[in-house]
């Protein structure tokens, strides 16, 4: 018997969820005991230029399990997103020591709940939702909030399954949407764990190329990084609270989240209706593509191979404006590169850590 782990917001959350799973599993060192991680294929616009989450119809090569309304799909390294969509999920299926399952909300909240119930049945245990950063505990009015819909949908769908569920907040404040202070106040009374470096190391292959910022920040904090970090849209502070993993009951999390409560109460029949509900409560429409606020620069002539390391580091320090670290995603943008250049950029800058240290 195992548990089903759900990466609450999609994107890079499966990477951090793997770290949490390796912390919470009974036998994390057993290579045969790979966690089941369910995730939306819902990514940044530089990865997927389409809006909203991708569903089964957007992929070729998914592995289907079960049948009818009780079935679900799993990613394999051979899975491919159908153009113009893009996805990091097949590569994560290759590089994370986990089975990666697709959450497809296209047919609405009730269908999503049935998917999750089938996945939990296959796992044989309870549900553990993992949110990197903590915006799943939004009150809907935080000034930097930008992506509350997916998390709320996850909470509501897990409630509808009736299966015992725990929510785990990893690295409070690391997603840049709600500050660490307000989140720690909302987590008062929770007794956190601190994953070991072995748990963080389990995600190293994925972090070597994935553009995730929140999961990279958490992994870096677990490896001892502290100080300020310049991300694409924010400056994040790594503190002694950053490595922690906080559990709380599902109903307590729903109690914080007005969109999740409304979804449970109204149970909208379609994904579009659910997104309209989120927009009504927060002013943020969850199905519109999230756009970065950071301008792109011209790429270097010849690409990464022609970067001068000293010049590049000087440019990055100027862009970071005194921060101690910069994320690899933001470093790539500053230098006019794309997220697919991250492995070559790491090699050019001679770094093998989740963040690039500048000081």
C-alpha positions as a Markdown table, in Angstrom:
| # | Residue | x | y | z |
|---|---|---|---|---|
| 1 | Unk | 0.0 | 0.0 | 0.0 |
| 2 | Unk | 1.2 | 3.5 | -0.9 |
| 3 | Unk | -0.1 | 7.0 | -1.2 |
| 4 | Unk | -1.1 | 9.1 | -4.2 |
| 5 | Unk | 0.9 | 12.3 | -4.4 |
| 6 | Unk | -0.6 | 15.2 | -6.3 |
| 7 | Unk | 1.5 | 18.1 | -7.6 |
| 8 | Unk | -1.1 | 20.8 | -6.8 |
| 9 | Unk | -0.3 | 23.3 | -9.5 |
| 10 | Unk | 1.4 | 21.5 | -12.4 |
| 11 | Unk | 4.4 | 23.1 | -14.1 |
| 12 | Unk | 7.5 | 22.3 | -12.0 |
| 13 | Unk | 5.6 | 21.1 | -8.9 |
| 14 | Unk | 6.2 | 17.4 | -9.8 |
| 15 | Unk | 9.9 | 18.0 | -9.1 |
| 16 | Unk | 9.3 | 19.3 | -5.6 |
| 17 | Unk | 6.6 | 16.7 | -5.1 |
| 18 | Unk | 9.1 | 14.0 | -5.7 |
| 19 | Unk | 11.3 | 15.5 | -2.9 |
| 20 | Unk | 8.3 | 15.5 | -0.6 |
| 21 | Unk | 7.3 | 12.0 | -1.5 |
| 22 | Unk | 10.8 | 10.7 | -0.8 |
| 23 | Unk | 10.5 | 12.4 | 2.6 |
| 24 | Unk | 7.1 | 10.9 | 3.5 |
| 25 | Unk | 7.5 | 7.4 | 2.0 |
| 26 | Unk | 8.1 | 4.4 | 4.3 |
| 27 | Unk | 10.9 | 3.0 | 2.1 |
| 28 | Unk | 12.3 | 5.9 | 0.0 |
| 29 | Unk | 15.6 | 4.0 | -0.7 |
| 30 | Unk | 13.8 | 1.0 | -2.4 |
| 31 | Unk | 14.1 | 1.6 | -6.2 |
| 32 | Unk | 11.1 | -0.6 | -6.7 |
| 33 | Unk | 8.9 | 1.6 | -4.5 |
| 34 | Unk | 8.4 | 4.6 | -6.9 |
| 35 | Unk | 5.7 | 7.1 | -5.8 |
| 36 | Unk | 2.7 | 7.8 | -8.0 |
| 37 | Unk | 2.7 | 11.5 | -8.7 |
| 38 | Unk | -0.4 | 13.0 | -10.4 |
| 39 | Unk | 0.0 | 16.4 | -12.1 |
| 40 | Unk | -1.6 | 18.8 | -14.4 |
| 41 | Unk | 0.2 | 19.4 | -17.7 |
| 42 | Unk | -0.1 | 23.2 | -17.0 |
| 43 | Unk | 3.1 | 25.1 | -17.7 |
| 44 | Unk | 4.7 | 28.4 | -18.3 |
| 45 | Unk | 4.1 | 30.1 | -21.7 |
| 46 | Unk | 7.7 | 29.6 | -22.8 |
| 47 | Unk | 7.2 | 25.8 | -22.5 |
| 48 | Unk | 3.6 | 25.7 | -23.7 |
| 49 | Unk | 2.3 | 28.6 | -25.8 |
| 50 | Unk | -1.3 | 27.4 | -25.6 |
| 51 | Unk | -3.5 | 28.5 | -22.7 |
| 52 | Unk | -4.9 | 26.4 | -19.9 |
| 53 | Unk | -4.0 | 22.8 | -18.9 |
| 54 | Unk | -3.3 | 20.1 | -21.5 |
| 55 | Unk | -5.5 | 17.0 | -21.5 |
| 56 | Unk | -5.3 | 13.6 | -23.0 |
| 57 | Unk | -6.3 | 14.9 | -26.4 |
| 58 | Unk | -3.2 | 17.0 | -26.4 |
| 59 | Unk | -0.7 | 14.1 | -26.2 |
| 60 | Unk | 0.4 | 11.1 | -28.2 |
| 61 | Unk | 1.8 | 8.0 | -26.5 |
| 62 | Unk | 0.1 | 8.2 | -23.1 |
| 63 | Unk | -0.2 | 4.9 | -21.2 |
| 64 | Unk | -3.9 | 4.4 | -20.4 |
| 65 | Unk | -5.0 | 2.5 | -17.3 |
| 66 | Unk | -8.5 | 1.4 | -16.3 |
| 67 | Unk | -11.4 | 2.2 | -18.6 |
| 68 | Unk | -14.3 | 4.5 | -19.1 |
| 69 | Unk | -14.9 | 7.3 | -16.5 |
| 70 | Unk | -12.7 | 5.4 | -14.0 |
| 71 | Unk | -9.6 | 5.4 | -16.2 |
| 72 | Unk | -6.5 | 7.6 | -16.2 |
| 73 | Unk | -3.4 | 8.2 | -18.2 |
| 74 | Unk | 0.3 | 8.0 | -17.4 |
| 75 | Unk | 3.3 | 9.7 | -19.0 |
| 76 | Unk | 6.2 | 7.8 | -20.5 |
| 77 | Unk | 9.4 | 9.1 | -21.9 |
| 78 | Unk | 8.0 | 8.4 | -25.3 |
| 79 | Unk | 4.9 | 10.6 | -24.8 |
| 80 | Unk | 4.8 | 13.7 | -26.9 |
| 81 | Unk | 2.6 | 16.9 | -26.8 |
| 82 | Unk | 0.8 | 17.6 | -30.0 |
| 83 | Unk | 2.0 | 20.9 | -31.6 |
| 84 | Unk | 1.5 | 23.7 | -31.0 |
| 85 | Unk | 1.4 | 22.5 | -27.4 |
| 86 | Unk | 4.5 | 21.9 | -25.5 |
| 87 | Unk | 5.2 | 20.0 | -22.2 |
| 88 | Unk | 8.1 | 19.0 | -19.9 |
| 89 | Unk | 6.1 | 16.0 | -18.6 |
| 90 | Unk | 7.6 | 13.3 | -20.9 |
| 91 | Unk | 11.1 | 14.4 | -19.9 |
| 92 | Unk | 10.1 | 14.4 | -16.3 |
| 93 | Unk | 8.7 | 10.9 | -16.7 |
| 94 | Unk | 12.3 | 10.0 | -17.9 |
| 95 | Unk | 14.2 | 11.8 | -15.2 |
| 96 | Unk | 12.1 | 11.6 | -12.0 |
| 97 | Unk | 12.2 | 8.3 | -10.1 |
| 98 | Unk | 8.4 | 8.2 | -10.0 |
| 99 | Unk | 5.3 | 7.2 | -12.1 |
| 100 | Unk | 3.9 | 10.4 | -13.5 |
| 101 | Unk | 0.1 | 10.5 | -14.0 |
| 102 | Unk | -1.9 | 13.1 | -15.9 |
| 103 | Unk | -4.6 | 15.1 | -14.2 |
| 104 | Unk | -7.0 | 16.1 | -17.0 |
| 105 | Unk | -9.7 | 18.6 | -15.8 |
| 106 | Unk | -11.1 | 19.2 | -19.3 |
| 107 | Unk | -14.4 | 17.5 | -18.5 |
| 108 | Unk | -15.0 | 19.4 | -15.2 |
| 109 | Unk | -14.6 | 19.1 | -11.5 |
| 110 | Unk | -16.6 | 15.9 | -11.0 |
| 111 | Unk | -14.7 | 14.0 | -13.7 |
| 112 | Unk | -11.4 | 15.2 | -12.2 |
| 113 | Unk | -12.5 | 13.9 | -8.8 |
| 114 | Unk | -13.3 | 10.5 | -10.3 |
| 115 | Unk | -9.8 | 10.4 | -12.0 |
| 116 | Unk | -8.1 | 11.2 | -8.7 |
| 117 | Unk | -10.2 | 8.5 | -6.9 |
| 118 | Unk | -9.1 | 5.9 | -9.5 |
| 119 | Unk | -5.5 | 7.0 | -9.1 |
| 120 | Unk | -5.7 | 6.7 | -5.3 |
| 121 | Unk | -7.3 | 3.3 | -5.7 |
| 122 | Unk | -4.4 | 2.2 | -7.9 |
| 123 | Unk | -1.9 | 3.5 | -5.2 |
| 124 | Unk | -3.8 | 1.8 | -2.5 |
| 125 | Unk | -3.5 | 4.6 | 0.1 |
| 126 | Unk | -4.5 | 8.1 | 1.0 |
| 127 | Unk | -4.0 | 11.3 | -1.0 |
| 128 | Unk | -1.1 | 13.7 | -0.3 |
| 129 | Unk | -1.3 | 17.1 | -2.1 |
| 130 | Unk | 2.0 | 18.9 | -2.3 |
| 131 | Unk | 2.2 | 22.6 | -3.1 |
| 132 | Unk | 5.6 | 24.3 | -3.5 |
| 133 | Unk | 5.4 | 27.8 | -2.1 |
| 134 | Unk | 2.0 | 27.8 | -0.5 |
| 135 | Unk | -0.3 | 29.8 | -2.7 |
| 136 | Unk | -2.8 | 26.9 | -2.2 |
| 137 | Unk | -3.6 | 28.7 | 1.1 |
| 138 | Unk | -4.5 | 31.9 | -0.7 |
| 139 | Unk | -7.3 | 34.2 | 0.6 |
| 140 | Unk | -7.7 | 35.4 | -2.9 |
| 141 | Unk | -6.6 | 39.0 | -2.4 |
| 142 | Unk | -2.8 | 38.9 | -2.0 |
| 143 | Unk | -1.1 | 41.5 | -4.3 |
| 144 | Unk | 1.3 | 39.1 | -6.0 |
| 145 | Unk | -1.1 | 36.3 | -6.5 |
| 146 | Unk | -1.1 | 35.1 | -10.1 |
| 147 | Unk | -2.2 | 31.4 | -10.4 |
| 148 | Unk | -4.8 | 30.3 | -7.8 |
| 149 | Unk | -7.1 | 28.3 | -10.0 |
| 150 | Unk | -5.3 | 25.0 | -10.4 |
| 151 | Unk | -4.6 | 24.7 | -6.7 |
| 152 | Unk | -8.2 | 25.4 | -5.8 |
| 153 | Unk | -9.4 | 22.9 | -8.4 |
| 154 | Unk | -7.1 | 20.2 | -6.8 |
| 155 | Unk | -8.5 | 20.9 | -3.3 |
| 156 | Unk | -12.1 | 20.8 | -4.4 |
| 157 | Unk | -11.6 | 17.6 | -6.5 |
| 158 | Unk | -9.9 | 15.8 | -3.6 |
| 159 | Unk | -12.7 | 16.8 | -1.2 |
| 160 | Unk | -15.2 | 15.3 | -3.6 |
| 161 | Unk | -13.4 | 12.0 | -3.6 |
| 162 | Unk | -14.1 | 11.5 | 0.1 |
| 163 | Unk | -10.6 | 9.9 | 0.4 |
| 164 | Unk | -8.5 | 11.0 | 3.4 |
| 165 | Unk | -6.2 | 13.7 | 2.2 |
| 166 | Unk | -3.4 | 15.8 | 3.7 |
| 167 | Unk | -2.0 | 19.0 | 2.2 |
| 168 | Unk | 1.7 | 19.6 | 2.4 |
| 169 | Unk | 3.2 | 23.1 | 2.0 |
| 170 | Unk | 6.8 | 23.0 | 0.9 |
| 171 | Unk | 9.0 | 26.0 | 1.2 |
| 172 | Unk | 6.5 | 28.7 | 2.4 |
| 173 | Unk | 6.7 | 31.8 | 0.2 |
| 174 | Unk | 9.1 | 30.3 | -2.4 |
| 175 | Unk | 6.7 | 30.7 | -5.3 |
| 176 | Unk | 6.6 | 34.5 | -4.8 |
| 177 | Unk | 2.8 | 34.7 | -4.6 |
| 178 | Unk | 2.2 | 34.9 | -0.8 |
| 179 | Unk | 4.9 | 36.1 | 1.6 |
| 180 | Unk | 6.6 | 33.8 | 4.1 |
| 181 | Unk | 5.2 | 35.7 | 7.1 |
| 182 | Unk | 1.5 | 35.4 | 6.2 |
| 183 | Unk | 1.9 | 31.8 | 5.3 |
| 184 | Unk | 3.7 | 30.9 | 8.5 |
| 185 | Unk | 0.8 | 32.5 | 10.4 |
| 186 | Unk | -1.7 | 30.4 | 8.4 |
| 187 | Unk | 0.5 | 27.3 | 9.2 |
| 188 | Unk | 0.6 | 28.0 | 12.9 |
| 189 | Unk | 0.2 | 24.7 | 14.8 |
| 190 | Unk | 1.5 | 22.6 | 12.0 |
| 191 | Unk | 4.6 | 20.5 | 12.9 |
| 192 | Unk | 7.0 | 20.6 | 9.9 |
| 193 | Unk | 9.5 | 18.1 | 8.6 |
| 194 | Unk | 12.8 | 19.1 | 6.9 |
| 195 | Unk | 13.6 | 16.7 | 4.1 |
| 196 | Unk | 17.2 | 15.4 | 3.9 |
| 197 | Unk | 19.7 | 16.2 | 1.2 |
| 198 | Unk | 19.2 | 12.7 | -0.2 |
| 199 | Unk | 15.5 | 13.5 | -0.9 |
| 200 | Unk | 16.6 | 16.7 | -2.7 |
| 201 | Unk | 19.2 | 14.8 | -4.7 |
| 202 | Unk | 16.6 | 12.4 | -6.0 |
| 203 | Unk | 15.3 | 15.3 | -8.2 |
| 204 | Unk | 18.8 | 16.4 | -9.4 |
| 205 | Unk | 18.5 | 15.0 | -12.9 |
| 206 | Unk | 15.3 | 16.9 | -13.5 |
| 207 | Unk | 16.5 | 20.1 | -11.9 |
| 208 | Unk | 19.5 | 20.0 | -14.3 |
| 209 | Unk | 17.3 | 21.2 | -17.1 |
| 210 | Unk | 13.8 | 22.0 | -15.9 |
| 211 | Unk | 12.9 | 25.7 | -15.8 |
| 212 | Unk | 11.1 | 25.4 | -12.5 |
| 213 | Unk | 11.9 | 28.2 | -10.0 |
| 214 | Unk | 9.9 | 27.2 | -6.9 |
| 215 | Unk | 11.1 | 23.6 | -6.8 |
| 216 | Unk | 14.7 | 24.7 | -7.6 |
| 217 | Unk | 14.5 | 27.2 | -4.7 |
| 218 | Unk | 13.2 | 24.5 | -2.3 |
| 219 | Unk | 15.9 | 22.1 | -3.4 |
| 220 | Unk | 18.6 | 24.8 | -3.0 |
| 221 | Unk | 17.3 | 25.6 | 0.5 |
| 222 | Unk | 17.5 | 21.9 | 1.4 |
| 223 | Unk | 21.2 | 22.0 | 0.3 |
| 224 | Unk | 21.8 | 24.9 | 2.6 |
| 225 | Unk | 21.4 | 28.0 | 0.4 |
| 226 | Unk | 20.2 | 31.1 | 2.2 |
| 227 | Unk | 19.9 | 34.8 | 1.2 |
| 228 | Unk | 18.1 | 36.6 | -1.6 |
| 229 | Unk | 17.3 | 35.1 | -5.0 |
| 230 | Unk | 16.4 | 37.0 | -8.2 |
| 231 | Unk | 13.7 | 35.1 | -10.0 |
| 232 | Unk | 11.9 | 36.0 | -13.3 |
| 233 | Unk | 9.3 | 38.1 | -11.5 |
| 234 | Unk | 10.4 | 38.5 | -7.8 |
| 235 | Unk | 13.2 | 38.6 | -5.3 |
| 236 | Unk | 12.7 | 35.7 | -2.9 |
| 237 | Unk | 14.4 | 35.4 | 0.5 |
| 238 | Unk | 15.7 | 31.9 | 1.5 |
| 239 | Unk | 15.4 | 31.7 | 5.3 |
| 240 | Unk | 15.5 | 29.0 | 8.0 |
| 241 | Unk | 11.9 | 28.3 | 7.2 |
| 242 | Unk | 12.5 | 27.7 | 3.5 |
| 243 | Unk | 13.5 | 24.0 | 3.8 |
| 244 | Unk | 10.4 | 23.0 | 5.8 |
| 245 | Unk | 7.5 | 20.8 | 4.7 |
| 246 | Unk | 4.3 | 21.6 | 6.6 |
| 247 | Unk | 1.3 | 19.2 | 6.7 |
| 248 | Unk | -2.3 | 20.3 | 7.4 |
| 249 | Unk | -5.7 | 18.7 | 7.0 |
| 250 | Unk | -7.5 | 19.1 | 3.7 |
| 251 | Unk | -10.5 | 20.9 | 5.3 |
| 252 | Unk | -8.2 | 23.4 | 6.9 |
| 253 | Unk | -6.6 | 24.2 | 3.6 |
| 254 | Unk | -10.0 | 24.6 | 2.0 |
| 255 | Unk | -11.0 | 26.9 | 4.8 |
| 256 | Unk | -8.3 | 29.3 | 3.7 |
| 257 | Unk | -9.1 | 29.1 | 0.0 |
| 258 | Unk | -12.3 | 30.9 | -1.1 |
| 259 | Unk | -12.2 | 29.5 | -4.6 |
| 260 | Unk | -11.9 | 25.9 | -3.4 |
| 261 | Unk | -14.9 | 26.5 | -1.0 |
| 262 | Unk | -17.0 | 27.9 | -3.9 |
| 263 | Unk | -16.0 | 25.1 | -6.2 |
| 264 | Unk | -17.1 | 22.6 | -3.5 |
| 265 | Unk | -20.4 | 24.4 | -3.0 |
| 266 | Unk | -21.3 | 25.1 | -6.6 |
| 267 | Unk | -19.6 | 22.2 | -8.3 |
| 268 | Unk | -19.6 | 23.8 | -11.8 |
| 269 | Unk | -20.2 | 21.4 | -14.6 |
| 270 | Unk | -17.4 | 22.6 | -16.9 |
| 271 | Unk | -13.8 | 23.7 | -16.6 |
| 272 | Unk | -14.7 | 27.1 | -18.2 |
| 273 | Unk | -17.4 | 27.6 | -15.6 |
| 274 | Unk | -15.0 | 26.8 | -12.8 |
| 275 | Unk | -12.5 | 29.3 | -14.2 |
| 276 | Unk | -15.2 | 31.9 | -14.4 |
| 277 | Unk | -15.9 | 31.3 | -10.7 |
| 278 | Unk | -12.2 | 31.8 | -9.9 |
| 279 | Unk | -12.2 | 35.0 | -11.9 |
| 280 | Unk | -15.2 | 36.3 | -10.0 |
| 281 | Unk | -13.6 | 35.8 | -6.7 |
| 282 | Unk | -10.0 | 36.7 | -7.4 |
| 283 | Unk | -10.0 | 38.7 | -10.6 |
| 284 | Unk | -7.6 | 36.1 | -12.1 |
| 285 | Unk | -8.9 | 33.9 | -14.9 |
| 286 | Unk | -7.2 | 30.6 | -14.6 |
| 287 | Unk | -7.4 | 29.6 | -18.2 |
| 288 | Unk | -5.6 | 32.6 | -19.6 |
| 289 | Unk | -2.0 | 32.1 | -20.4 |
| 290 | Unk | 0.3 | 33.5 | -17.6 |
| 291 | Unk | 2.6 | 36.1 | -19.1 |
| 292 | Unk | 6.0 | 37.0 | -17.7 |
| 293 | Unk | 6.7 | 40.6 | -16.7 |
| 294 | Unk | 10.4 | 40.3 | -17.6 |
| 295 | Unk | 11.5 | 41.6 | -21.0 |
| 296 | Unk | 13.7 | 39.3 | -23.2 |
| 297 | Unk | 17.1 | 40.4 | -24.5 |
| 298 | Unk | 18.7 | 39.6 | -27.8 |
| 299 | Unk | 20.5 | 36.2 | -27.7 |
| 300 | Unk | 24.3 | 36.1 | -27.9 |
| 301 | Unk | 25.7 | 35.6 | -31.4 |
| 302 | Unk | 26.4 | 32.0 | -31.8 |
| 303 | Unk | 24.4 | 30.9 | -28.7 |
| 304 | Unk | 25.6 | 29.5 | -25.4 |
| 305 | Unk | 28.9 | 28.2 | -26.9 |
| 306 | Unk | 30.1 | 31.7 | -27.5 |
| 307 | Unk | 29.3 | 33.1 | -24.0 |
| 308 | Unk | 32.2 | 34.7 | -22.2 |
| 309 | Unk | 31.8 | 33.5 | -18.7 |
| 310 | Unk | 33.1 | 36.6 | -17.0 |
| 311 | Unk | 30.9 | 38.9 | -19.2 |
| 312 | Unk | 27.9 | 36.7 | -18.6 |
| 313 | Unk | 28.4 | 36.7 | -14.8 |
| 314 | Unk | 28.8 | 40.5 | -14.8 |
| 315 | Unk | 25.5 | 40.8 | -16.8 |
| 316 | Unk | 23.7 | 38.5 | -14.4 |
| 317 | Unk | 25.0 | 40.4 | -11.3 |
| 318 | Unk | 23.8 | 43.6 | -12.8 |
| 319 | Unk | 20.4 | 42.1 | -13.5 |
| 320 | Unk | 20.1 | 40.6 | -10.0 |
| 321 | Unk | 20.7 | 44.0 | -8.4 |
| 322 | Unk | 22.5 | 42.8 | -5.4 |
| 323 | Unk | 20.8 | 39.4 | -4.9 |
| 324 | Unk | 22.9 | 36.5 | -3.7 |
| 325 | Unk | 21.6 | 34.1 | -6.2 |
| 326 | Unk | 19.7 | 34.0 | -9.5 |
| 327 | Unk | 17.5 | 31.2 | -10.9 |
| 328 | Unk | 18.7 | 29.4 | -14.0 |
| 329 | Unk | 15.4 | 30.3 | -15.7 |
| 330 | Unk | 15.9 | 34.0 | -15.1 |
| 331 | Unk | 19.6 | 33.8 | -16.0 |
| 332 | Unk | 18.7 | 32.3 | -19.3 |
| 333 | Unk | 16.2 | 35.1 | -20.0 |
| 334 | Unk | 18.6 | 37.8 | -19.0 |
| 335 | Unk | 21.2 | 36.4 | -21.5 |
| 336 | Unk | 18.6 | 36.1 | -24.3 |
| 337 | Unk | 18.5 | 32.3 | -24.1 |
| 338 | Unk | 15.5 | 30.0 | -23.7 |
| 339 | Unk | 14.8 | 27.4 | -21.0 |
| 340 | Unk | 16.0 | 24.7 | -23.3 |
| 341 | Unk | 19.5 | 26.3 | -23.1 |
| 342 | Unk | 19.7 | 25.8 | -19.3 |
| 343 | Unk | 21.9 | 22.6 | -19.4 |
| 344 | Unk | 24.4 | 24.3 | -21.7 |
| 345 | Unk | 24.2 | 27.5 | -19.6 |
| 346 | Unk | 25.0 | 25.5 | -16.5 |
| 347 | Unk | 28.0 | 24.0 | -18.2 |
| 348 | Unk | 29.2 | 27.4 | -19.5 |
| 349 | Unk | 28.9 | 28.9 | -16.1 |
| 350 | Unk | 30.4 | 25.9 | -14.4 |
| 351 | Unk | 27.6 | 25.4 | -11.9 |
| 352 | Unk | 25.8 | 22.2 | -10.9 |
| 353 | Unk | 23.5 | 23.6 | -8.2 |
| 354 | Unk | 19.8 | 24.4 | -8.5 |
| 355 | Unk | 20.5 | 28.2 | -8.3 |
| 356 | Unk | 23.4 | 30.2 | -9.6 |
| 357 | Unk | 25.3 | 31.9 | -6.8 |
| 358 | Unk | 26.4 | 35.4 | -7.5 |
| 359 | Unk | 28.1 | 36.5 | -4.4 |
